[in-house]
Amino acid sequence: MVLSIVAAVLNEAENIGPVCAEMAQAAARLPACEFIFVDDGSTDGTVDALLAARQAGVLPNLRVLSHDRRLGKSAALRTGIEAARGRWIATIDGDGQDDPMEIAAMLDAAQQAPGRPPLVVGVRLRRQDRLSRVVATRLANGLRRRLLRDGCPDTGAPMKLFQRADFLRLPQFEGLHRFLPALMGHYGVPLVCLPVRHRSRLHGHSKYTNLNRALVGIRDLMGVMWLNNRTRLPRRVTER
């Protein structure tokens, strides 16, 4: 299989139906692919909504995985990626803010890139969020880019596309998904940035506040800097 599309969801019952419908439309522009939703301990009807979408034939090849408790977005993405059958992985949020139609262009960019297969990041040019969140995200991205020198203007963007094998080389920790450009770049994975459309959330609200994002983000940033500094990789390996 060429592609697996992975979404981590938490209490998104109202958004599941329209998001699955859009993904079904996007699938017509994609090679053979599967859709994997990982429920990260939801307490609403998220899982029921996913099973209903599969049973109704909206996404007949939908796979639904569930955590027994909330572990965080990075853990949920890893669960889905470990279970995936595709060579390429596309990640997307389940709140309707991302447009799955963008995945086709991201896959084309990855497959046409010269040399080593890249990490493709969908950069949100016009954020459709509260002003406070937009400002906080810009400050966080600026700090990460300055300290990690990852070359990515929107490193926390939900829409990313990469080889499954490249992701599984990385150590697992909560917050990993926000540092893929720096971590994969350290392993020699080139970066491609593509502008993508960003939309207002369909229903509900973000699971994070600006304060907890900032506090956790600073700790994670220091950890990634330490990790990259302590990772030693050969330029090439010769077998004799």
Legacy VTK file of the C-alpha trace (Angstrom):
# vtk DataFile Version 3.0
C-alpha trace
ASCII
DATASET POLYDATA
POINTS 240 float
0.000 0.000 0.000
1.270 3.455 -0.901
-0.303 5.688 1.737
-1.803 5.584 5.228
-3.662 8.645 6.520
-3.547 8.846 10.315
-5.640 11.075 12.574
-5.473 11.250 16.366
-8.823 12.261 17.869
-10.096 13.144 21.328
-13.761 14.005 21.932
-14.502 14.931 18.320
-17.846 13.118 17.936
-19.563 16.067 16.217
-16.740 16.457 13.709
-16.252 12.818 12.690
-19.072 12.626 10.114
-18.095 15.642 7.984
-14.361 14.916 8.326
-14.833 11.325 7.104
-16.982 12.558 4.212
-14.226 14.946 3.122
-11.621 12.214 3.402
-13.719 9.992 1.149
-13.764 12.750 -1.487
-9.999 13.235 -1.143
-9.399 9.502 -1.634
-10.516 9.805 -5.253
-7.340 11.833 -5.951
-5.017 9.469 -4.110
-3.411 6.093 -4.834
-4.463 3.051 -2.821
-4.673 4.215 0.773
-6.121 3.454 4.174
-7.547 5.720 6.860
-6.607 5.153 10.503
-8.284 7.048 13.330
-6.790 6.628 16.788
-9.141 7.534 19.632
-7.075 8.804 22.546
-9.434 7.972 25.403
-12.491 9.975 24.323
-15.392 10.270 26.778
-18.039 11.214 24.187
-19.358 9.324 21.158
-16.239 9.617 19.011
-15.722 5.873 18.574
-19.417 5.291 17.834
-19.304 8.035 15.190
-16.272 6.422 13.558
-17.861 2.975 13.508
-21.046 4.486 12.060
-19.071 6.161 9.255
-17.467 2.839 8.377
-20.709 0.892 8.544
-22.502 3.457 6.367
-19.814 3.054 3.708
-18.529 6.618 3.989
-15.033 5.245 4.603
-15.318 1.465 4.193
-11.552 0.990 4.622
-11.503 2.970 7.881
-9.532 1.425 10.742
-10.430 2.505 14.277
-7.907 2.058 17.096
-8.594 3.052 20.701
-6.405 3.813 23.696
-7.739 2.693 27.068
-6.920 6.143 28.474
-5.691 9.511 27.293
-1.984 9.370 26.448
-1.540 12.454 24.244
-1.449 13.225 20.543
2.083 11.969 19.894
1.307 8.591 21.473
-1.892 8.316 19.445
-0.084 9.120 16.207
2.571 6.520 16.958
-0.102 3.891 17.623
-1.609 4.611 14.209
1.722 4.753 12.396
2.924 1.491 13.923
-0.289 -0.177 12.730
-0.160 1.432 9.272
0.469 -0.603 6.133
1.487 2.255 3.839
5.022 3.278 2.942
4.005 6.935 3.243
2.169 8.420 6.218
0.026 11.542 6.105
-1.108 13.031 9.426
-4.173 15.227 9.762
-6.296 16.553 12.614
-9.849 15.334 13.134
-11.482 18.685 13.937
-12.127 19.829 10.364
-9.521 22.595 10.335
-7.324 20.716 7.841
-8.390 20.077 4.243
-7.668 16.449 3.231
-7.652 17.529 -0.425
-4.183 18.964 0.256
-2.755 15.475 0.810
-2.548 14.730 -2.931
-0.263 17.734 -3.536
1.865 16.821 -0.525
2.317 13.253 -1.782
3.197 14.509 -5.276
5.823 16.841 -3.791
7.325 13.996 -1.778
7.460 11.542 -4.671
8.929 14.090 -7.083
11.596 15.396 -4.707
15.123 14.543 -5.832
17.352 12.437 -3.639
16.266 11.100 -0.281
12.492 11.040 0.354
11.575 14.157 2.344
9.349 15.236 5.174
6.600 17.449 3.726
5.036 19.979 6.095
1.753 21.705 5.255
2.427 25.287 6.362
-0.719 27.123 7.472
-0.459 30.551 5.872
-3.697 32.032 7.243
-4.557 30.562 10.628
-8.261 30.474 11.423
-7.867 30.540 15.210
-8.271 33.053 18.002
-5.752 35.893 17.828
-4.168 34.844 21.130
-3.527 31.343 19.794
-2.128 32.630 16.494
0.293 34.939 18.335
1.329 32.187 20.758
1.955 29.756 17.899
4.057 32.279 15.978
6.176 32.963 19.028
6.647 29.249 19.678
7.518 28.517 16.040
9.984 31.406 15.998
11.709 30.185 19.149
11.907 26.592 17.882
13.235 27.703 14.509
15.874 29.935 16.099
17.124 27.339 18.597
16.731 24.158 16.556
17.517 25.684 13.145
15.027 23.339 11.528
14.152 25.701 8.654
10.406 25.220 9.158
8.064 28.209 9.684
5.229 26.035 11.082
6.832 23.042 12.756
3.699 22.261 14.787
1.474 22.051 11.701
-0.877 19.029 11.894
-0.570 18.124 8.203
2.681 16.312 7.548
3.712 13.568 5.142
6.743 11.309 5.546
7.995 7.775 5.176
6.750 5.431 7.876
10.265 4.018 8.393
11.702 7.493 9.042
9.162 8.175 11.781
9.681 4.848 13.512
13.416 5.556 13.883
12.622 8.407 16.268
12.380 8.004 20.051
8.845 8.295 21.385
7.854 11.123 23.746
4.782 13.304 24.110
5.212 16.392 21.944
7.224 14.551 19.291
4.818 15.589 16.523
5.758 19.259 17.007
9.472 18.607 16.426
9.548 16.350 13.363
11.456 18.828 11.128
14.318 19.072 13.631
14.399 15.391 14.575
14.047 13.967 11.068
16.472 16.547 9.737
19.067 15.256 12.201
18.659 11.843 10.555
19.233 13.338 7.108
15.607 13.645 6.002
15.220 16.755 3.805
12.371 19.200 4.409
9.767 20.406 1.915
7.279 23.089 2.994
4.002 23.537 1.118
1.342 26.175 1.851
-2.010 24.652 2.819
-5.455 25.968 3.602
-6.482 26.272 7.244
-10.099 26.531 8.372
-12.117 27.223 11.480
-12.893 24.276 13.720
-16.264 22.712 12.866
-17.404 22.029 16.440
-15.953 22.001 19.926
-12.782 23.620 21.142
-9.055 22.999 21.377
-7.879 20.578 24.053
-4.966 22.858 24.987
-4.561 26.359 26.407
-1.835 28.790 25.448
-0.318 28.511 28.943
-0.013 24.726 29.068
1.280 24.660 25.495
3.975 27.189 26.434
5.078 25.444 29.625
5.227 21.982 28.063
6.698 23.340 24.829
9.693 24.952 26.558
10.482 21.734 28.421
10.170 19.699 25.209
12.327 22.169 23.290
15.145 21.768 25.802
14.765 18.001 25.563
14.963 17.967 21.771
18.054 20.168 21.825
19.694 17.703 24.249
18.575 14.714 22.188
19.940 16.071 18.913
23.186 17.056 20.595
23.649 13.531 22.007
22.675 11.631 18.838
25.702 10.428 16.872
25.151 9.160 13.346
27.702 8.000 10.722
27.835 9.789 7.384
28.100 6.388 5.725
28.556 2.751 6.688
30.964 0.468 4.814
30.697 -3.305 4.897
33.897 -5.273 4.178
LINES 1 241
240 0 1 2 3 4 5 6 7 8 9 10 11 12 13 14 15 16 17 18 19 20 21 22 23 24 25 26 27 28 29 30 31 32 33 34 35 36 37 38 39 40 41 42 43 44 45 46 47 48 49 50 51 52 53 54 55 56 57 58 59 60 61 62 63 64 65 66 67 68 69 70 71 72 73 74 75 76 77 78 79 80 81 82 83 84 85 86 87 88 89 90 91 92 93 94 95 96 97 98 99 100 101 102 103 104 105 106 107 108 109 110 111 112 113 114 115 116 117 118 119 120 121 122 123 124 125 126 127 128 129 130 131 132 133 134 135 136 137 138 139 140 141 142 143 144 145 146 147 148 149 150 151 152 153 154 155 156 157 158 159 160 161 162 163 164 165 166 167 168 169 170 171 172 173 174 175 176 177 178 179 180 181 182 183 184 185 186 187 188 189 190 191 192 193 194 195 196 197 198 199 200 201 202 203 204 205 206 207 208 209 210 211 212 213 214 215 216 217 218 219 220 221 222 223 224 225 226 227 228 229 230 231 232 233 234 235 236 237 238 239
